[in-house]
């Protein structure tokens, strides 16, 4: 059974309700059909009901099991306008601006998650929205989780026929949000990513802090940042298996680690890869996805008070369905 099939089975054990605010996109509708057919989550589509149903009918997509909520006609509209105003008035939010934003399906979906009376448990967006347009309302409305200092993004990578990582499964972080994290931020990304690995994969994380240098083979501000970040991770979580700075081959190939990084606590068996900046992370995950024919789920978010996950705008309906399953499992933990 593949990793994502295992996630779907876990999602079925405690069915959660996931909001999809991009219901005008055909990939979202196809994903909705798939999720409902396989029965691992309930779906709320946010948008114009008539347009959604018409598009589904035209494309022969079955979405009758999904709930459709239209922000402008919702009984919650006025309540959510006031909620958004109260949450953001100290940042200059006016009632008029709140009224406009609540018409936006992404903002409306985030307010549903904030509403304690709502049945919604998580949200997936990003097929037609930028990461900023998905995460900005999440941070404005939902805020960060109580035990988190930094919101970051990761990709869950599953590489076929791969002997490395956890049978080809890795978490790559941060590949979608923090452009140039300092050593403190990098340490927080590593700790959050290790928790995400444990939560989603169910195995012990082995974290590699990546660099173009291994154990001082090169020296620069960039390599020193990774070394400081590694030390901070060890201080914050003494039980976590972590090492750095490491080149990629030293991180995931035991024979290379034995030569380049003798005595490394992860022994070349890293399954959580922490990239020094967004350039490296984004390039790295796309290389593995395209050349290694890997499945790449994400960018998934960690550190938000309620599960919200972003999508790549190049995603397929299968990708969306997979991220919905992951979001449902994250909601179970919450």
Secondary structure, 3 states (H helix, E strand, C coil): CCHHHHHHHHHHCCCCEEEECCCCCHHHHHHHHHHHHHCCCEEEEECCHHHHHHHHHHCCCCCCCCEEECHHHCCCHHHHHHHHHHHHHHHCCCHHHHHHHHCCHHHHHHHHHHCCCCCCCEEEECCCCCHHHHHHHHHHHCCECCCCCCCEEEEEEECCCCCCCECCEEEEECCCCCCCCCHHHHHHHHHHHHHHHHHHHCCCCEEEEECCCCCCCCCCHHHHHHHHHHHHHHHHCCCCEEEEEECHHHHHCHHHHHHHCCCCCCCCCCCEEECCCHHHHHHHHHHHHHHCCCEEEEEEEECECCCEEECCCCCCHHHHHHHHHHHHHHHHHC
